[in-house]
Amino acid sequence: MNKSELIEHIARQADISKAAATRALEAVIGGVKTTLKKGGSVTIVGFGTFTVTKRAARTGRNPRTGEAIKIKSAKMARFRPGKGLRDHLN
């Protein structure tokens, strides 16, 4: 499912227009992004938790030349599914 299909699904399920569904989805995504940018976490009970973790700097290899390169440390978004989602899938 891509973003436009998700918007159509939200519009049908909530009985709202696609424009309203788009605004709602953008608001949710924006809220998650803003909270993660500030270093917080977002928990949706029954669905899961979005958190930020830090990946350490490391040495990698250039696949073309085989030469060693340094890869900077980076912040990564992580999602941990909640019990409700895990139960639904299994």
PDB file of N, CA, C and O in Angstrom:
ATOM      1  N   MET A   1       0.852  -1.178   0.000  1.00  0.00           N
ATOM      2  CA  MET A   1       0.000   0.000   0.000  1.00  0.00           C
ATOM      3  C   MET A   1       0.891   1.233   0.000  1.00  0.00           C
ATOM      4  O   MET A   1       1.802   1.353   0.819  1.00  0.00           O
ATOM      5  N   ASN A   2       0.625   2.138  -0.915  1.00  0.00           N
ATOM      6  CA  ASN A   2       1.386   3.385  -0.945  1.00  0.00           C
ATOM      7  C   ASN A   2       0.564   4.502  -0.279  1.00  0.00           C
ATOM      8  O   ASN A   2      -0.537   4.265   0.218  1.00  0.00           O
ATOM      9  N   LYS A   3       1.114   5.703  -0.279  1.00  0.00           N
ATOM     10  CA  LYS A   3       0.482   6.822   0.431  1.00  0.00           C
ATOM     11  C   LYS A   3      -0.904   7.152  -0.124  1.00  0.00           C
ATOM     12  O   LYS A   3      -1.838   7.378   0.646  1.00  0.00           O
ATOM     13  N   SER A   4      -1.048   7.182  -1.447  1.00  0.00           N
ATOM     14  CA  SER A   4      -2.355   7.531  -2.022  1.00  0.00           C
ATOM     15  C   SER A   4      -3.395   6.454  -1.716  1.00  0.00           C
ATOM     16  O   SER A   4      -4.562   6.770  -1.487  1.00  0.00           O
ATOM     17  N   GLU A   5      -2.985   5.194  -1.710  1.00  0.00           N
ATOM     18  CA  GLU A   5      -3.920   4.115  -1.347  1.00  0.00           C
ATOM     19  C   GLU A   5      -4.317   4.213   0.120  1.00  0.00           C
ATOM     20  O   GLU A   5      -5.465   3.945   0.475  1.00  0.00           O
ATOM     21  N   LEU A   6      -3.366   4.598   0.977  1.00  0.00           N
ATOM     22  CA  LEU A   6      -3.672   4.783   2.392  1.00  0.00           C
ATOM     23  C   LEU A   6      -4.650   5.939   2.585  1.00  0.00           C
ATOM     24  O   LEU A   6      -5.561   5.848   3.409  1.00  0.00           O
ATOM     25  N   ILE A   7      -4.472   7.007   1.844  1.00  0.00           N
ATOM     26  CA  ILE A   7      -5.399   8.148   1.925  1.00  0.00           C
ATOM     27  C   ILE A   7      -6.800   7.719   1.499  1.00  0.00           C
ATOM     28  O   ILE A   7      -7.780   8.085   2.148  1.00  0.00           O
ATOM     29  N   GLU A   8      -6.907   6.950   0.422  1.00  0.00           N
ATOM     30  CA  GLU A   8      -8.213   6.458  -0.015  1.00  0.00           C
ATOM     31  C   GLU A   8      -8.859   5.576   1.056  1.00  0.00           C
ATOM     32  O   GLU A   8     -10.061   5.665   1.304  1.00  0.00           O
ATOM     33  N   HIS A   9      -8.050   4.730   1.684  1.00  0.00           N
ATOM     34  CA  HIS A   9      -8.558   3.846   2.741  1.00  0.00           C
ATOM     35  C   HIS A   9      -9.067   4.663   3.926  1.00  0.00           C
ATOM     36  O   HIS A   9     -10.144   4.386   4.455  1.00  0.00           O
ATOM     37  N   ILE A  10      -8.298   5.667   4.343  1.00  0.00           N
ATOM     38  CA  ILE A  10      -8.714   6.526   5.463  1.00  0.00           C
ATOM     39  C   ILE A  10     -10.011   7.240   5.116  1.00  0.00           C
ATOM     40  O   ILE A  10     -10.921   7.309   5.942  1.00  0.00           O
ATOM     41  N   ALA A  11     -10.102   7.771   3.905  1.00  0.00           N
ATOM     42  CA  ALA A  11     -11.301   8.502   3.477  1.00  0.00           C
ATOM     43  C   ALA A  11     -12.531   7.595   3.516  1.00  0.00           C
ATOM     44  O   ALA A  11     -13.593   8.008   3.981  1.00  0.00           O
ATOM     45  N   ARG A  12     -12.387   6.359   3.027  1.00  0.00           N
ATOM     46  CA  ARG A  12     -13.524   5.417   3.038  1.00  0.00           C
ATOM     47  C   ARG A  12     -13.917   5.024   4.460  1.00  0.00           C
ATOM     48  O   ARG A  12     -15.096   5.051   4.811  1.00  0.00           O
ATOM     49  N   GLN A  13     -12.926   4.659   5.279  1.00  0.00           N
ATOM     50  CA  GLN A  13     -13.210   4.181   6.630  1.00  0.00           C
ATOM     51  C   GLN A  13     -13.790   5.271   7.533  1.00  0.00           C
ATOM     52  O   GLN A  13     -14.666   5.000   8.353  1.00  0.00           O
ATOM     53  N   ALA A  14     -13.303   6.495   7.381  1.00  0.00           N
ATOM     54  CA  ALA A  14     -13.766   7.595   8.232  1.00  0.00           C
ATOM     55  C   ALA A  14     -14.912   8.369   7.605  1.00  0.00           C
ATOM     56  O   ALA A  14     -15.447   9.294   8.215  1.00  0.00           O
ATOM     57  N   ASP A  15     -15.293   7.993   6.379  1.00  0.00           N
ATOM     58  CA  ASP A  15     -16.366   8.673   5.649  1.00  0.00           C
ATOM     59  C   ASP A  15     -16.101  10.177   5.557  1.00  0.00           C
ATOM     60  O   ASP A  15     -16.958  11.000   5.878  1.00  0.00           O
ATOM     61  N   ILE A  16     -14.885  10.508   5.107  1.00  0.00           N
ATOM     62  CA  ILE A  16     -14.491  11.901   4.901  1.00  0.00           C
ATOM     63  C   ILE A  16     -13.920  12.035   3.487  1.00  0.00           C
ATOM     64  O   ILE A  16     -13.673  11.037   2.810  1.00  0.00           O
ATOM     65  N   SER A  17     -13.719  13.268   3.059  1.00  0.00           N
ATOM     66  CA  SER A  17     -13.176  13.493   1.714  1.00  0.00           C
ATOM     67  C   SER A  17     -11.698  13.101   1.669  1.00  0.00           C
ATOM     68  O   SER A  17     -11.034  12.998   2.701  1.00  0.00           O
ATOM     69  N   LYS A  18     -11.206  12.889   0.463  1.00  0.00           N
ATOM     70  CA  LYS A  18      -9.787  12.566   0.302  1.00  0.00           C
ATOM     71  C   LYS A  18      -8.907  13.726   0.763  1.00  0.00           C
ATOM     72  O   LYS A  18      -7.821  13.513   1.302  1.00  0.00           O
ATOM     73  N   ALA A  19      -9.382  14.952   0.549  1.00  0.00           N
ATOM     74  CA  ALA A  19      -8.613  16.119   0.979  1.00  0.00           C
ATOM     75  C   ALA A  19      -8.469  16.139   2.501  1.00  0.00           C
ATOM     76  O   ALA A  19      -7.390  16.415   3.027  1.00  0.00           O
ATOM     77  N   ALA A  20      -9.563  15.845   3.201  1.00  0.00           N
ATOM     78  CA  ALA A  20      -9.512  15.808   4.663  1.00  0.00           C
ATOM     79  C   ALA A  20      -8.637  14.659   5.136  1.00  0.00           C
ATOM     80  O   ALA A  20      -7.887  14.811   6.100  1.00  0.00           O
ATOM     81  N   ALA A  21      -8.719  13.510   4.470  1.00  0.00           N
ATOM     82  CA  ALA A  21      -7.891  12.360   4.824  1.00  0.00           C
ATOM     83  C   ALA A  21      -6.415  12.674   4.600  1.00  0.00           C
ATOM     84  O   ALA A  21      -5.564  12.267   5.390  1.00  0.00           O
ATOM     85  N   THR A  22      -6.114  13.395   3.525  1.00  0.00           N
ATOM     86  CA  THR A  22      -4.734  13.791   3.242  1.00  0.00           C
ATOM     87  C   THR A  22      -4.209  14.691   4.349  1.00  0.00           C
ATOM     88  O   THR A  22      -3.097  14.498   4.842  1.00  0.00           O
ATOM     89  N   ARG A  23      -5.022  15.689   4.742  1.00  0.00           N
ATOM     90  CA  ARG A  23      -4.610  16.599   5.818  1.00  0.00           C
ATOM     91  C   ARG A  23      -4.404  15.842   7.128  1.00  0.00           C
ATOM     92  O   ARG A  23      -3.459  16.126   7.863  1.00  0.00           O
ATOM     93  N   ALA A  24      -5.277  14.884   7.424  1.00  0.00           N
ATOM     94  CA  ALA A  24      -5.154  14.107   8.655  1.00  0.00           C
ATOM     95  C   ALA A  24      -3.877  13.273   8.652  1.00  0.00           C
ATOM     96  O   ALA A  24      -3.146  13.242   9.643  1.00  0.00           O
ATOM     97  N   LEU A  25      -3.613  12.602   7.542  1.00  0.00           N
ATOM     98  CA  LEU A  25      -2.402  11.779   7.449  1.00  0.00           C
ATOM     99  C   LEU A  25      -1.152  12.640   7.540  1.00  0.00           C
ATOM    100  O   LEU A  25      -0.199  12.274   8.228  1.00  0.00           O
ATOM    101  N   GLU A  26      -1.142  13.773   6.858  1.00  0.00           N
ATOM    102  CA  GLU A  26       0.006  14.683   6.913  1.00  0.00           C
ATOM    103  C   GLU A  26       0.215  15.203   8.332  1.00  0.00           C
ATOM    104  O   GLU A  26       1.356  15.371   8.763  1.00  0.00           O
ATOM    105  N   ALA A  27      -0.867  15.459   9.060  1.00  0.00           N
ATOM    106  CA  ALA A  27      -0.761  15.929  10.442  1.00  0.00           C
ATOM    107  C   ALA A  27      -0.131  14.858  11.333  1.00  0.00           C
ATOM    108  O   ALA A  27       0.714  15.165  12.173  1.00  0.00           O
ATOM    109  N   VAL A  28      -0.540  13.613  11.150  1.00  0.00           N
ATOM    110  CA  VAL A  28       0.021  12.521  11.947  1.00  0.00           C
ATOM    111  C   VAL A  28       1.507  12.352  11.634  1.00  0.00           C
ATOM    112  O   VAL A  28       2.328  12.261  12.546  1.00  0.00           O
ATOM    113  N   ILE A  29       1.849  12.311  10.356  1.00  0.00           N
ATOM    114  CA  ILE A  29       3.248  12.143   9.952  1.00  0.00           C
ATOM    115  C   ILE A  29       4.092  13.313  10.453  1.00  0.00           C
ATOM    116  O   ILE A  29       5.206  13.118  10.937  1.00  0.00           O
ATOM    117  N   GLY A  30       3.560  14.522  10.336  1.00  0.00           N
ATOM    118  CA  GLY A  30       4.276  15.710  10.815  1.00  0.00           C
ATOM    119  C   GLY A  30       4.500  15.673  12.310  1.00  0.00           C
ATOM    120  O   GLY A  30       5.570  16.048  12.789  1.00  0.00           O
ATOM    121  N   GLY A  31       3.498  15.224  13.055  1.00  0.00           N
ATOM    122  CA  GLY A  31       3.642  15.120  14.507  1.00  0.00           C
ATOM    123  C   GLY A  31       4.699  14.113  14.907  1.00  0.00           C
ATOM    124  O   GLY A  31       5.479  14.356  15.828  1.00  0.00           O
ATOM    125  N   VAL A  32       4.729  12.982  14.220  1.00  0.00           N
ATOM    126  CA  VAL A  32       5.740  11.957  14.503  1.00  0.00           C
ATOM    127  C   VAL A  32       7.131  12.504  14.185  1.00  0.00           C
ATOM    128  O   VAL A  32       8.054  12.351  14.985  1.00  0.00           O
ATOM    129  N   LYS A  33       7.286  13.140  13.020  1.00  0.00           N
ATOM    130  CA  LYS A  33       8.586  13.692  12.620  1.00  0.00           C
ATOM    131  C   LYS A  33       9.081  14.729  13.628  1.00  0.00           C
ATOM    132  O   LYS A  33      10.242  14.702  14.035  1.00  0.00           O
ATOM    133  N   THR A  34       8.195  15.643  14.027  1.00  0.00           N
ATOM    134  CA  THR A  34       8.572  16.707  14.955  1.00  0.00           C
ATOM    135  C   THR A  34       9.018  16.133  16.295  1.00  0.00           C
ATOM    136  O   THR A  34      10.028  16.561  16.854  1.00  0.00           O
ATOM    137  N   THR A  35       8.268  15.171  16.805  1.00  0.00           N
ATOM    138  CA  THR A  35       8.602  14.566  18.094  1.00  0.00           C
ATOM    139  C   THR A  35       9.924  13.813  18.018  1.00  0.00           C
ATOM    140  O   THR A  35      10.747  13.922  18.926  1.00  0.00           O
ATOM    141  N   LEU A  36      10.138  13.057  16.957  1.00  0.00           N
ATOM    142  CA  LEU A  36      11.393  12.313  16.811  1.00  0.00           C
ATOM    143  C   LEU A  36      12.574  13.258  16.644  1.00  0.00           C
ATOM    144  O   LEU A  36      13.659  12.986  17.158  1.00  0.00           O
ATOM    145  N   LYS A  37      12.381  14.365  15.933  1.00  0.00           N
ATOM    146  CA  LYS A  37      13.443  15.352  15.736  1.00  0.00           C
ATOM    147  C   LYS A  37      13.895  15.929  17.078  1.00  0.00           C
ATOM    148  O   LYS A  37      15.075  16.223  17.267  1.00  0.00           O
ATOM    149  N   LYS A  38      12.943  16.091  18.015  1.00  0.00           N
ATOM    150  CA  LYS A  38      13.255  16.613  19.347  1.00  0.00           C
ATOM    151  C   LYS A  38      13.835  15.548  20.263  1.00  0.00           C
ATOM    152  O   LYS A  38      14.187  15.836  21.407  1.00  0.00           O
ATOM    153  N   GLY A  39      13.938  14.306  19.761  1.00  0.00           N
ATOM    154  CA  GLY A  39      14.517  13.230  20.566  1.00  0.00           C
ATOM    155  C   GLY A  39      13.506  12.440  21.364  1.00  0.00           C
ATOM    156  O   GLY A  39      13.881  11.574  22.153  1.00  0.00           O
ATOM    157  N   GLY A  40      12.223  12.726  21.171  1.00  0.00           N
ATOM    158  CA  GLY A  40      11.178  12.018  21.905  1.00  0.00           C
ATOM    159  C   GLY A  40      10.782  10.720  21.226  1.00  0.00           C
ATOM    160  O   GLY A  40      11.401  10.292  20.252  1.00  0.00           O
ATOM    161  N   SER A  41       9.744  10.106  21.756  1.00  0.00           N
ATOM    162  CA  SER A  41       9.211   8.890  21.146  1.00  0.00           C
ATOM    163  C   SER A  41       7.698   9.041  21.013  1.00  0.00           C
ATOM    164  O   SER A  41       7.073   9.807  21.747  1.00  0.00           O
ATOM    165  N   VAL A  42       7.123   8.305  20.075  1.00  0.00           N
ATOM    166  CA  VAL A  42       5.684   8.349  19.835  1.00  0.00           C
ATOM    167  C   VAL A  42       5.146   6.934  20.032  1.00  0.00           C
ATOM    168  O   VAL A  42       5.560   5.999  19.347  1.00  0.00           O
ATOM    169  N   THR A  43       4.219   6.790  20.978  1.00  0.00           N
ATOM    170  CA  THR A  43       3.625   5.487  21.243  1.00  0.00           C
ATOM    171  C   THR A  43       2.153   5.529  20.885  1.00  0.00           C
ATOM    172  O   THR A  43       1.407   6.380  21.369  1.00  0.00           O
ATOM    173  N   ILE A  44       1.741   4.598  20.029  1.00  0.00           N
ATOM    174  CA  ILE A  44       0.332   4.428  19.687  1.00  0.00           C
ATOM    175  C   ILE A  44      -0.063   3.077  20.266  1.00  0.00           C
ATOM    176  O   ILE A  44       0.319   2.030  19.745  1.00  0.00           O
ATOM    177  N   VAL A  45      -0.832   3.114  21.352  1.00  0.00           N
ATOM    178  CA  VAL A  45      -1.183   1.902  22.077  1.00  0.00           C
ATOM    179  C   VAL A  45      -1.873   0.915  21.133  1.00  0.00           C
ATOM    180  O   VAL A  45      -2.810   1.272  20.419  1.00  0.00           O
ATOM    181  N   GLY A  46      -1.401  -0.314  21.144  1.00  0.00           N
ATOM    182  CA  GLY A  46      -1.960  -1.354  20.295  1.00  0.00           C
ATOM    183  C   GLY A  46      -1.338  -1.406  18.915  1.00  0.00           C
ATOM    184  O   GLY A  46      -1.570  -2.356  18.167  1.00  0.00           O
ATOM    185  N   PHE A  47      -0.553  -0.402  18.567  1.00  0.00           N
ATOM    186  CA  PHE A  47       0.096  -0.376  17.252  1.00  0.00           C
ATOM    187  C   PHE A  47       1.606  -0.493  17.385  1.00  0.00           C
ATOM    188  O   PHE A  47       2.202  -1.434  16.861  1.00  0.00           O
ATOM    189  N   GLY A  48       2.232   0.453  18.083  1.00  0.00           N
ATOM    190  CA  GLY A  48       3.674   0.377  18.273  1.00  0.00           C
ATOM    191  C   GLY A  48       4.276   1.691  18.712  1.00  0.00           C
ATOM    192  O   GLY A  48       3.572   2.659  18.999  1.00  0.00           O
ATOM    193  N   THR A  49       5.619   1.702  18.758  1.00  0.00           N
ATOM    194  CA  THR A  49       6.351   2.863  19.241  1.00  0.00           C
ATOM    195  C   THR A  49       7.430   3.260  18.244  1.00  0.00           C
ATOM    196  O   THR A  49       8.194   2.420  17.769  1.00  0.00           O
ATOM    197  N   PHE A  50       7.480   4.541  17.935  1.00  0.00           N
ATOM    198  CA  PHE A  50       8.531   5.106  17.102  1.00  0.00           C
ATOM    199  C   PHE A  50       9.547   5.754  18.034  1.00  0.00           C
ATOM    200  O   PHE A  50       9.172   6.539  18.904  1.00  0.00           O
ATOM    201  N   THR A  51      10.829   5.435  17.864  1.00  0.00           N
ATOM    202  CA  THR A  51      11.888   6.011  18.690  1.00  0.00           C
ATOM    203  C   THR A  51      13.058   6.409  17.798  1.00  0.00           C
ATOM    204  O   THR A  51      13.111   6.059  16.619  1.00  0.00           O
ATOM    205  N   VAL A  52      13.996   7.150  18.389  1.00  0.00           N
ATOM    206  CA  VAL A  52      15.219   7.531  17.695  1.00  0.00           C
ATOM    207  C   VAL A  52      16.377   6.812  18.375  1.00  0.00           C
ATOM    208  O   VAL A  52      16.497   6.839  19.599  1.00  0.00           O
ATOM    209  N   THR A  53      17.225   6.170  17.582  1.00  0.00           N
ATOM    210  CA  THR A  53      18.431   5.548  18.107  1.00  0.00           C
ATOM    211  C   THR A  53      19.619   6.133  17.359  1.00  0.00           C
ATOM    212  O   THR A  53      19.470   6.688  16.271  1.00  0.00           O
ATOM    213  N   LYS A  54      20.792   6.004  17.951  1.00  0.00           N
ATOM    214  CA  LYS A  54      21.993   6.532  17.315  1.00  0.00           C
ATOM    215  C   LYS A  54      22.844   5.377  16.815  1.00  0.00           C
ATOM    216  O   LYS A  54      23.173   4.460  17.567  1.00  0.00           O
ATOM    217  N   ARG A  55      23.191   5.430  15.552  1.00  0.00           N
ATOM    218  CA  ARG A  55      24.091   4.434  14.965  1.00  0.00           C
ATOM    219  C   ARG A  55      25.505   4.983  15.077  1.00  0.00           C
ATOM    220  O   ARG A  55      25.767   6.117  14.678  1.00  0.00           O
ATOM    221  N   ALA A  56      26.407   4.190  15.614  1.00  0.00           N
ATOM    222  CA  ALA A  56      27.790   4.623  15.818  1.00  0.00           C
ATOM    223  C   ALA A  56      28.518   4.748  14.484  1.00  0.00           C
ATOM    224  O   ALA A  56      28.140   4.128  13.489  1.00  0.00           O
ATOM    225  N   ALA A  57      29.572   5.567  14.486  1.00  0.00           N
ATOM    226  CA  ALA A  57      30.435   5.682  13.308  1.00  0.00           C
ATOM    227  C   ALA A  57      31.133   4.342  13.102  1.00  0.00           C
ATOM    228  O   ALA A  57      31.419   3.626  14.061  1.00  0.00           O
ATOM    229  N   ARG A  58      31.403   4.014  11.846  1.00  0.00           N
ATOM    230  CA  ARG A  58      32.039   2.736  11.567  1.00  0.00           C
ATOM    231  C   ARG A  58      32.846   2.832  10.281  1.00  0.00           C
ATOM    232  O   ARG A  58      32.765   3.819   9.550  1.00  0.00           O
ATOM    233  N   THR A  59      33.610   1.807  10.023  1.00  0.00           N
ATOM    234  CA  THR A  59      34.394   1.735   8.792  1.00  0.00           C
ATOM    235  C   THR A  59      33.690   0.796   7.832  1.00  0.00           C
ATOM    236  O   THR A  59      33.292  -0.308   8.205  1.00  0.00           O
ATOM    237  N   GLY A  60      33.540   1.240   6.595  1.00  0.00           N
ATOM    238  CA  GLY A  60      32.913   0.424   5.568  1.00  0.00           C
ATOM    239  C   GLY A  60      33.855   0.247   4.398  1.00  0.00           C
ATOM    240  O   GLY A  60      35.013   0.663   4.450  1.00  0.00           O
ATOM    241  N   ARG A  61      33.360  -0.365   3.354  1.00  0.00           N
ATOM    242  CA  ARG A  61      34.158  -0.590   2.144  1.00  0.00           C
ATOM    243  C   ARG A  61      33.439  -0.023   0.935  1.00  0.00           C
ATOM    244  O   ARG A  61      32.227  -0.182   0.786  1.00  0.00           O
ATOM    245  N   ASN A  62      34.200   0.641   0.069  1.00  0.00           N
ATOM    246  CA  ASN A  62      33.668   1.104  -1.198  1.00  0.00           C
ATOM    247  C   ASN A  62      33.541  -0.137  -2.085  1.00  0.00           C
ATOM    248  O   ASN A  62      34.546  -0.791  -2.365  1.00  0.00           O
ATOM    249  N   PRO A  63      32.326  -0.476  -2.534  1.00  0.00           N
ATOM    250  CA  PRO A  63      32.163  -1.709  -3.301  1.00  0.00           C
ATOM    251  C   PRO A  63      32.883  -1.700  -4.657  1.00  0.00           C
ATOM    252  O   PRO A  63      33.211  -2.764  -5.182  1.00  0.00           O
ATOM    253  N   ARG A  64      33.125  -0.546  -5.216  1.00  0.00           N
ATOM    254  CA  ARG A  64      33.813  -0.478  -6.511  1.00  0.00           C
ATOM    255  C   ARG A  64      35.316  -0.697  -6.388  1.00  0.00           C
ATOM    256  O   ARG A  64      35.924  -1.427  -7.170  1.00  0.00           O
ATOM    257  N   THR A  65      35.903  -0.037  -5.374  1.00  0.00           N
ATOM    258  CA  THR A  65      37.362  -0.082  -5.266  1.00  0.00           C
ATOM    259  C   THR A  65      37.853  -0.986  -4.147  1.00  0.00           C
ATOM    260  O   THR A  65      39.014  -1.396  -4.147  1.00  0.00           O
ATOM    261  N   GLY A  66      36.983  -1.301  -3.193  1.00  0.00           N
ATOM    262  CA  GLY A  66      37.391  -2.115  -2.053  1.00  0.00           C
ATOM    263  C   GLY A  66      38.121  -1.317  -0.985  1.00  0.00           C
ATOM    264  O   GLY A  66      38.535  -1.870   0.033  1.00  0.00           O
ATOM    265  N   GLU A  67      38.279  -0.008  -1.216  1.00  0.00           N
ATOM    266  CA  GLU A  67      39.008   0.818  -0.256  1.00  0.00           C
ATOM    267  C   GLU A  67      38.140   1.089   0.981  1.00  0.00           C
ATOM    268  O   GLU A  67      36.919   1.203   0.877  1.00  0.00           O
ATOM    269  N   ALA A  68      38.784   1.191   2.150  1.00  0.00           N
ATOM    270  CA  ALA A  68      38.087   1.456   3.404  1.00  0.00           C
ATOM    271  C   ALA A  68      37.624   2.907   3.432  1.00  0.00           C
ATOM    272  O   ALA A  68      38.373   3.809   3.057  1.00  0.00           O
ATOM    273  N   ILE A  69      36.385   3.132   3.878  1.00  0.00           N
ATOM    274  CA  ILE A  69      35.851   4.485   4.007  1.00  0.00           C
ATOM    275  C   ILE A  69      35.239   4.636   5.391  1.00  0.00           C
ATOM    276  O   ILE A  69      34.808   3.657   6.001  1.00  0.00           O
ATOM    277  N   LYS A  70      35.205   5.860   5.875  1.00  0.00           N
ATOM    278  CA  LYS A  70      34.595   6.130   7.176  1.00  0.00           C
ATOM    279  C   LYS A  70      33.137   6.507   6.970  1.00  0.00           C
ATOM    280  O   LYS A  70      32.817   7.343   6.125  1.00  0.00           O
ATOM    281  N   ILE A  71      32.263   5.890   7.740  1.00  0.00           N
ATOM    282  CA  ILE A  71      30.837   6.198   7.699  1.00  0.00           C
ATOM    283  C   ILE A  71      30.504   6.919   9.001  1.00  0.00           C
ATOM    284  O   ILE A  71      30.763   6.404  10.088  1.00  0.00           O
ATOM    285  N   LYS A  72      29.928   8.114   8.882  1.00  0.00           N
ATOM    286  CA  LYS A  72      29.614   8.947  10.051  1.00  0.00           C
ATOM    287  C   LYS A  72      28.540   8.302  10.917  1.00  0.00           C
ATOM    288  O   LYS A  72      27.777   7.451  10.458  1.00  0.00           O
ATOM    289  N   SER A  73      28.496   8.722  12.175  1.00  0.00           N
ATOM    290  CA  SER A  73      27.400   8.293  13.039  1.00  0.00           C
ATOM    291  C   SER A  73      26.124   8.982  12.558  1.00  0.00           C
ATOM    292  O   SER A  73      26.180  10.049  11.946  1.00  0.00           O
ATOM    293  N   ALA A  74      24.982   8.370  12.835  1.00  0.00           N
ATOM    294  CA  ALA A  74      23.720   8.928  12.358  1.00  0.00           C
ATOM    295  C   ALA A  74      22.590   8.564  13.311  1.00  0.00           C
ATOM    296  O   ALA A  74      22.634   7.536  13.986  1.00  0.00           O
ATOM    297  N   LYS A  75      21.586   9.419  13.352  1.00  0.00           N
ATOM    298  CA  LYS A  75      20.374   9.115  14.102  1.00  0.00           C
ATOM    299  C   LYS A  75      19.432   8.355  13.174  1.00  0.00           C
ATOM    300  O   LYS A  75      19.282   8.705  12.004  1.00  0.00           O
ATOM    301  N   MET A  76      18.806   7.318  13.705  1.00  0.00           N
ATOM    302  CA  MET A  76      17.920   6.471  12.915  1.00  0.00           C
ATOM    303  C   MET A  76      16.558   6.374  13.593  1.00  0.00           C
ATOM    304  O   MET A  76      16.471   6.281  14.818  1.00  0.00           O
ATOM    305  N   ALA A  77      15.505   6.396  12.798  1.00  0.00           N
ATOM    306  CA  ALA A  77      14.162   6.180  13.328  1.00  0.00           C
ATOM    307  C   ALA A  77      13.934   4.671  13.404  1.00  0.00           C
ATOM    308  O   ALA A  77      14.268   3.937  12.474  1.00  0.00           O
ATOM    309  N   ARG A  78      13.370   4.225  14.505  1.00  0.00           N
ATOM    310  CA  ARG A  78      13.066   2.806  14.702  1.00  0.00           C
ATOM    311  C   ARG A  78      11.601   2.660  15.052  1.00  0.00           C
ATOM    312  O   ARG A  78      11.000   3.535  15.676  1.00  0.00           O
ATOM    313  N   PHE A  79      11.038   1.536  14.638  1.00  0.00           N
ATOM    314  CA  PHE A  79       9.648   1.220  14.986  1.00  0.00           C
ATOM    315  C   PHE A  79       9.626  -0.130  15.673  1.00  0.00           C
ATOM    316  O   PHE A  79      10.160  -1.113  15.158  1.00  0.00           O
ATOM    317  N   ARG A  80       9.004  -0.168  16.838  1.00  0.00           N
ATOM    318  CA  ARG A  80       8.833  -1.426  17.561  1.00  0.00           C
ATOM    319  C   ARG A  80       7.341  -1.718  17.635  1.00  0.00           C
ATOM    320  O   ARG A  80       6.601  -0.979  18.284  1.00  0.00           O
ATOM    321  N   PRO A  81       6.885  -2.789  16.977  1.00  0.00           N
ATOM    322  CA  PRO A  81       5.448  -3.076  16.972  1.00  0.00           C
ATOM    323  C   PRO A  81       4.936  -3.394  18.376  1.00  0.00           C
ATOM    324  O   PRO A  81       5.635  -3.996  19.191  1.00  0.00           O
ATOM    325  N   GLY A  82       3.709  -2.978  18.633  1.00  0.00           N
ATOM    326  CA  GLY A  82       3.075  -3.245  19.913  1.00  0.00           C
ATOM    327  C   GLY A  82       2.417  -4.618  19.932  1.00  0.00           C
ATOM    328  O   GLY A  82       2.334  -5.296  18.908  1.00  0.00           O
ATOM    329  N   LYS A  83       1.957  -5.013  21.100  1.00  0.00           N
ATOM    330  CA  LYS A  83       1.358  -6.331  21.269  1.00  0.00           C
ATOM    331  C   LYS A  83       0.128  -6.509  20.376  1.00  0.00           C
ATOM    332  O   LYS A  83      -0.056  -7.575  19.788  1.00  0.00           O
ATOM    333  N   GLY A  84      -0.697  -5.498  20.272  1.00  0.00           N
ATOM    334  CA  GLY A  84      -1.896  -5.590  19.450  1.00  0.00           C
ATOM    335  C   GLY A  84      -1.579  -5.882  17.987  1.00  0.00           C
ATOM    336  O   GLY A  84      -2.242  -6.704  17.354  1.00  0.00           O
ATOM    337  N   LEU A  85      -0.563  -5.206  17.453  1.00  0.00           N
ATOM    338  CA  LEU A  85      -0.160  -5.437  16.058  1.00  0.00           C
ATOM    339  C   LEU A  85       0.450  -6.819  15.886  1.00  0.00           C
ATOM    340  O   LEU A  85       0.146  -7.525  14.924  1.00  0.00           O
ATOM    341  N   ARG A  86       1.313  -7.204  16.825  1.00  0.00           N
ATOM    342  CA  ARG A  86       1.924  -8.545  16.751  1.00  0.00           C
ATOM    343  C   ARG A  86       0.846  -9.633  16.801  1.00  0.00           C
ATOM    344  O   ARG A  86       0.891 -10.595  16.035  1.00  0.00           O
ATOM    345  N   ASP A  87      -0.123  -9.472  17.708  1.00  0.00           N
ATOM    346  CA  ASP A  87      -1.204 -10.465  17.829  1.00  0.00           C
ATOM    347  C   ASP A  87      -2.035 -10.517  16.557  1.00  0.00           C
ATOM    348  O   ASP A  87      -2.439 -11.597  16.127  1.00  0.00           O
ATOM    349  N   HIS A  88      -2.293  -9.372  15.956  1.00  0.00           N
ATOM    350  CA  HIS A  88      -3.094  -9.302  14.731  1.00  0.00           C
ATOM    351  C   HIS A  88      -2.394 -10.026  13.575  1.00  0.00           C
ATOM    352  O   HIS A  88      -3.043 -10.690  12.767  1.00  0.00           O
ATOM    353  N   LEU A  89      -1.070  -9.892  13.507  1.00  0.00           N
ATOM    354  CA  LEU A  89      -0.319 -10.518  12.435  1.00  0.00           C
ATOM    355  C   LEU A  89      -0.150 -12.023  12.633  1.00  0.00           C
ATOM    356  O   LEU A  89      -0.014 -12.771  11.664  1.00  0.00           O
ATOM    357  N   ASN A  90      -0.159 -12.453  13.861  1.00  0.00           N
ATOM    358  CA  ASN A  90       0.031 -13.886  14.142  1.00  0.00           C
ATOM    359  C   ASN A  90      -1.298 -14.463  14.527  1.00  0.00           C
ATOM    360  O   ASN A  90      -1.394 -15.657  14.810  1.00  0.00           O
TER     361      ASN A  90
END
